[in-house]
Amino acid sequence: MSESRISVAVPSLDGNEKKYLNECIDENWISSAGKFIGRFEADFGRYVATSHAMTCANGTAALHLALAAVGVKEGDEVIMPTFTYVATANAVRYCGAKPVFVDCEEGTWNIDPSQIEKRITSRTKAIIPVHLYGHPSDMDPVMAIAKPHGIAVIEDAAQALGAFYRKRPAGGLGTISTFSFFGNKTVTTGEGGMVCTADPELAQRVKILRNQGMDPNRRYWFPEVGYNYRMTNLQAAIGLAQLERVESLLQRRAQVAARYREALRGTEDRFELPKVEDWAKHSYWMFSVVLSPKLKVSRDRVMEKMMERGIETRPFFYPMHVLPMYAESSEPYPIATSVAARGINLPTHAHLKDRDVDRVVSELKKVCEG
Ligand SMILES: *Cc1c(COP(=O)(O)O)cnc(C)c1O
């Protein structure tokens, strides 16, 4: 095959990334102090329209910090969708708490707000809506359910930088929110994360916890067990350069998604495409298709055959309730179980050409014929 390979995700590093990195080295600031940390945090906070944005080591650490900051402890319960990336559940377990799962909705594949209330107990301390693949969760009903119970809402916005819910940026909607800057995310720092909140007390807790729990007014005085979850100036330098170009990165993703939809028109009998609610702006971290159960070929075989044709794809996440450490026998979660087994993420990134998208779709149609 002479045609080049098409990857699922490719970082776009052709802005000021190299220039800012070189400044870190030239100025000898490569650790977790330095000018880029503050600049990245300030710009990110403006972008997400939140008063406090705090860098950290990665998106999982961001979730752990957010959970610890809102006071999740041993024996508590945290409600989340079963259909998410494993980090959401793992961070809850790091706090000694129990993840309590909820099925997803048809269409957006996000947490079904109508099934949250029945999972609330006296031990419920937080709800984590995850904006899956870049479509925001339906936040108003989630906030309305949480409020009378005094439960914190932590948005896992790792996949949703640039998404909007009713004209408000994802990550600025809950009590506190988290982002990831892993290499395949819309904005990357290699590894990295951010915690955002409008609450100054929560912000202070996050800053203390990510720095070993040190008393901010008394050097080397540690009144509690904290973490070293700091980001480096090198990572922040890349993040700042990425953020300068975030609009064009998002715009290209939106164009790629629109072209997928156009090329897949008339295939509704074979492929379910991601639904976009009229109140949502999708950030298209991943453009996905869910294969119809009527297709004769299995999801994994489709992915294998796409790979043989030089096109990398990715299966949907396994729902948390089937993983060994979170396995439950009594709760079926039928929608998440069904969608997760049939979903595929197609190549989605800012370097895709129109002809790449067309090639993905034409191969996908051929592969699914039989
Ligand atoms: C990527 C991701 C994370 C974790 O981020 P890392 O930076 O890889 O630790 C958490 N939640 C979701 C939904 C993610 O996609």
The ligand as an SDF file (V2000), in Angstrom:
LIG
                    3D

 15 15  0  0  0  0  0  0  0  0999 V2000
   -7.3600   11.6890   29.3240 C   0  0  0  0  0  0  0  0  0  0  0  0
   -8.4400   11.5700   30.3610 C   0  0  0  0  0  0  0  0  0  0  0  0
   -8.1890   11.6040   31.7380 C   0  0  0  0  0  0  0  0  0  0  0  0
   -6.8250   11.4830   32.3590 C   0  0  0  0  0  0  0  0  0  0  0  0
   -5.8620   12.2400   31.8850 O   0  0  0  0  0  0  0  0  0  0  0  0
   -4.3030   11.8480   31.9850 P   0  0  0  0  0  0  0  0  0  0  0  0
   -3.6810   13.1630   31.6790 O   0  0  0  0  0  0  0  0  0  0  0  0
   -4.0500   10.8000   30.9760 O   0  0  0  0  0  0  0  0  0  0  0  0
   -4.0330   11.4070   33.3850 O   0  0  0  0  0  0  0  0  0  0  0  0
   -9.2550   11.6200   32.6240 C   0  0  0  0  0  0  0  0  0  0  0  0
  -10.5230   11.5500   32.1880 N   0  0  0  0  0  0  0  0  0  0  0  0
  -10.8140   11.4860   30.8860 C   0  0  0  0  0  0  0  0  0  0  0  0
  -12.2460   11.4370   30.4800 C   0  0  0  0  0  0  0  0  0  0  0  0
   -9.7870   11.4600   29.9280 C   0  0  0  0  0  0  0  0  0  0  0  0
  -10.0940   11.3640   28.6340 O   0  0  0  0  0  0  0  0  0  0  0  0
  1  2  1  0
  2  3  1  0
  2 14  2  0
  3  4  1  0
  3 10  2  0
  4  5  1  0
  5  6  1  0
  6  7  2  0
  6  8  1  0
  6  9  1  0
 10 11  1  0
 11 12  2  0
 12 13  1  0
 12 14  1  0
 14 15  1  0
M  END
$$$$
